[in-house]
């Protein structure tokens, strides 16, 4: 086996190349060792809800709604104003 090592050097006969994190994780998913995707997330959420109850429910028992996305323009302007005040 020859090729580039993980540090850029040449591999000698009998040496193996270390897998990158992405290669390792993708291999685990392909072998079924790790599940990923929407169906796996739903199954995990259902198990947690069964074990711990509906942690996302509001006090009156309704399902909580996610927060609306932030107004990025306002956040940027606030950060810029803060930086300009520090420099003044």
Buried (B, 14 or more C-beta within 10 A) or exposed (E): EEEEEEEEEEBEEEEEEEEEEEEEBBEEEEEEEEEEEEEEEEEEEEEEEEEEEEEEEEEEEEEEEEEEEEEEEEEEEEEEEEEEEEEE
